[in-house]
Amino acid sequence: MIHESHRRGLEFHAWLNLNRLVHRSATSVSPQNVSMTRPEWIIQYDGYKLFDFGIPEARQFIVDMTVNVAKNYDVDGIHFDDYFYPYAVPGETIRDDATFKKYGRGFTNKADWRRNNVDLLIKQIHEALHEVKPRVKFGISPCSVWRNKGTDPSGSKSFGALASYDDLFADSRKWVHEGWVDYIAPQIYFSANFNRVPFRNMVDWWAANSF
C-alpha cells in the first residue's frame, strides 16, 4: 500500500486507533494482546478494554508502538482517530480512582488531570516522532466540537453538542496551538442545516483556530 501510494505521488498516513485494545464484540483475544500481558494498565468500560492514560508506563507503551510504525515503515504520517477517554455511556463509570490517587501529580480536579494525561501523551508522541523521523507528519481527527460557545466564549457556535474537551478529556485546540500536531482533521460530519452543530459554523471556527 505504501509503495503504490508513493508510486502515484500520494502520501501514506498510518491511521491508528489509539484506545480500543479489545472491542466489545471480540470473541477471542490473543494472549499477546497488551490487555492480557499488562492487565494493570487496562480500564474496562462498556465492554471495551482501554488504556488507562493516567499510568506513565501505559503512555510510554503507546509512544513506543507509534514510533515503531514510523521506524519500520516508510510512512509519511501518523494519524490518530478520536478515541481518547471513552464516549460516555449511561450507567458506566471510568474506574481510574486508584490511578488518580497514585499519579495525581497535584491535580485536585479529575477532569483536568485526565486532560493533562492526554496532553502529555500527545506531546510525548510529537517529540518522539520528531526525534526519530522529523519528516513524518503527526495528525489527529478529533470529534467536531472542541467546546460549545455556551460553555466557553472561545468555543464554536454549536449548541449542546458532545465536546472533546468536556466529554472526552481531549483538549484538541490546545494541541494545535502548542504545535504538537502538524495538522488536525476534525470530524465535521454535519449538514449545514443541522442546527445543533452547523457545518459552516464548525468549518469557520476551526479555520479561525488553526493558529
C-alpha positions as MATLAB code, in Angstrom:
seq = 'MIHESHRRGLEFHAWLNLNRLVHRSATSVSPQNVSMTRPEWIIQYDGYKLFDFGIPEARQFIVDMTVNVAKNYDVDGIHFDDYFYPYAVPGETIRDDATFKKYGRGFTNKADWRRNNVDLLIKQIHEALHEVKPRVKFGISPCSVWRNKGTDPSGSKSFGALASYDDLFADSRKWVHEGWVDYIAPQIYFSANFNRVPFRNMVDWWAANSF';
ca = [
       0.000    0.000    0.000;
       2.836    2.394    0.865;
       4.690    1.577   -2.348;
       1.611    2.006   -4.524;
       0.750    5.299   -2.794;
       4.215    6.703   -3.386;
       4.229    5.458   -6.989;
       1.150    7.636   -7.533;
       2.590   10.679   -5.805;
       0.397   10.227   -2.720;
       1.372   10.421    0.930;
       0.607    7.409    3.089;
      -0.542    8.153    6.634;
      -0.952    5.244    9.054;
      -4.336    5.691   10.774;
      -4.121    4.300   14.302;
      -6.927    3.629   16.749;
      -5.469    4.982   19.967;
      -7.573    3.387   22.673;
      -9.624    0.345   21.800;
      -7.430   -2.583   22.764;
     -10.283   -5.064   22.760;
     -13.589   -4.340   21.050;
     -16.722   -5.321   22.901;
     -17.701   -7.592   20.009;
     -14.446   -9.595   20.237;
     -14.940  -13.328   20.675;
     -11.267  -14.157   21.256;
      -8.178  -12.209   22.315;
      -4.564  -13.098   21.632;
      -2.555  -13.906   24.759;
      -0.017  -11.391   23.390;
      -2.560   -8.556   23.458;
      -1.373   -5.927   25.933;
      -4.681   -6.195   27.789;
      -3.593   -9.739   28.662;
       0.103   -9.110   29.291;
      -0.348   -5.880   31.273;
      -3.869   -6.011   32.750;
      -2.896   -3.406   35.369;
      -2.779   -0.803   32.558;
      -6.336   -1.507   31.470;
      -9.738    0.030   32.155;
     -12.880   -1.905   31.270;
     -15.734    0.295   30.065;
     -18.928   -0.604   28.188;
     -17.486   -3.999   27.273;
     -14.282   -2.496   25.849;
     -10.771   -2.811   27.221;
      -9.000    0.547   27.111;
      -5.682    2.019   28.192;
      -5.582    3.882   31.496;
      -3.890    7.071   30.285;
      -3.022    8.089   33.833;
      -0.343    5.390   34.057;
       3.025    6.685   32.780;
       4.147    3.236   31.581;
       0.958    2.839   29.534;
       1.528    6.186   27.858;
       5.123    5.247   27.110;
       3.972    1.965   25.575;
       1.667    3.886   23.202;
       4.530    6.228   22.286;
       6.846    3.286   21.626;
       4.313    1.491   19.436;
       3.657    4.657   17.436;
       7.349    5.325   16.911;
       7.796    1.672   15.918;
       5.500    2.223   12.933;
       7.472    5.289   11.839;
      10.802    3.472   12.255;
       9.901    0.314   10.381;
       7.654    1.564    7.576;
       8.131    4.326    5.026;
       5.012    6.188    6.152;
       4.599    9.920    5.560;
       2.331   10.448    8.538;
       0.867    9.002   11.718;
      -2.812    9.711   12.297;
      -4.972    9.090   15.362;
      -8.708    8.550   15.424;
     -10.948   10.285   18.006;
     -10.822    7.674   20.767;
      -9.201    9.149   23.857;
     -11.153    8.727   27.072;
     -14.354    6.847   26.178;
     -17.602    8.326   24.941;
     -19.939    8.404   27.929;
     -22.420    5.559   28.331;
     -25.293    5.893   30.863;
     -24.626    3.868   34.000;
     -20.925    3.380   33.208;
     -18.036    4.849   35.230;
     -14.402    5.275   34.214;
     -12.688    3.403   37.021;
      -9.438    5.305   37.410;
      -9.700    6.383   41.066;
      -6.673    4.316   42.113;
      -4.606    5.742   39.249;
      -5.656    9.281   40.136;
      -4.634    8.678   43.734;
      -1.250    7.251   42.733;
      -0.367    9.517   39.802;
      -2.400   12.644   40.547;
       0.585   14.999   40.121;
      -1.049   17.542   42.430;
      -4.306   17.815   40.471;
      -7.441   18.195   42.596;
      -9.874   18.055   39.653;
     -10.029   14.674   37.940;
     -11.270   16.104   34.631;
      -8.256   18.443   34.451;
      -5.982   15.533   35.338;
      -7.443   13.358   32.579;
      -6.985   16.153   30.041;
      -3.395   16.554   31.190;
      -2.810   12.812   30.759;
      -3.874   13.071   27.120;
      -1.850   16.278   26.656;
       1.253   14.522   27.973;
       0.682   11.619   25.596;
       0.213   13.829   22.519;
       3.288   15.902   23.400;
       5.379   12.758   24.012;
       4.395   11.293   20.648;
       5.090   14.564   18.849;
       8.565   14.802   20.377;
       9.388   11.131   19.832;
       8.360   11.168   16.166;
      10.316   14.370   15.553;
      13.409   12.801   17.061;
      13.159    9.555   15.091;
      11.899   10.782   11.712;
      11.222   14.557   11.526;
       9.627   14.388    8.071;
       6.730   12.233    9.358;
       3.618   14.327    9.909;
       1.542   13.794   13.038;
      -2.192   14.375   12.724;
      -5.345   13.768   14.725;
      -9.001   13.537   13.770;
     -10.931   14.638   16.885;
     -14.671   14.939   17.175;
     -16.021   18.108   15.577;
     -16.629   20.269   18.640;
     -13.805   21.369   20.931;
     -16.186   23.263   23.267;
     -19.621   24.800   22.799;
     -19.854   28.592   22.971;
     -22.409   28.283   25.775;
     -19.760   26.600   27.904;
     -16.763   28.668   26.830;
     -16.788   32.001   24.919;
     -13.845   30.690   22.888;
     -15.902   27.715   21.722;
     -17.787   27.194   18.480;
     -21.352   28.226   17.660;
     -22.614   24.751   18.403;
     -25.377   24.030   20.843;
     -25.397   21.236   23.421;
     -23.118   19.085   21.284;
     -20.699   16.485   22.597;
     -17.378   18.288   23.078;
     -13.942   16.728   23.039;
     -12.668   18.956   25.875;
     -15.550   18.340   28.265;
     -16.699   14.841   27.329;
     -13.581   13.025   26.085;
     -10.992   14.980   28.109;
      -9.196   15.784   24.846;
      -8.077   19.420   24.510;
      -7.791   19.290   20.719;
      -7.498   23.080   20.270;
      -4.507   23.157   22.632;
      -2.637   20.566   20.578;
      -2.881   22.799   17.515;
      -1.957   25.916   19.478;
       1.099   24.264   21.040;
       2.257   22.804   17.719;
       2.066   19.225   18.997;
       0.281   18.164   15.798;
       1.175   19.025   12.220;
      -2.445   19.006   11.128;
      -5.893   18.377   12.545;
      -8.827   16.864   10.657;
     -11.912   17.416   12.840;
     -14.843   15.128   12.116;
     -17.270   17.735   10.800;
     -19.842   15.266    9.526;
     -22.894   17.510    9.803;
     -25.309   19.139    7.409;
     -25.314   22.919    7.005;
     -28.928   22.699    8.186;
     -28.213   20.743   11.376;
     -28.924   23.415   13.972;
     -27.006   21.938   16.914;
     -23.718   21.591   15.042;
     -23.958   23.520   11.758;
     -21.341   22.574    9.184;
     -20.391   26.147    8.267;
     -20.023   27.254   11.885;
     -17.637   24.396   12.565;
     -15.515   24.954    9.458;
     -15.242   28.669   10.228;
     -14.360   28.024   13.875;
     -11.582   25.575   13.075;
     -10.222   27.842   10.344;
     -10.065   30.665   12.913;
      -8.392   28.334   15.442;
      -5.742   26.783   13.207;
      -3.029   29.081   14.634;
];
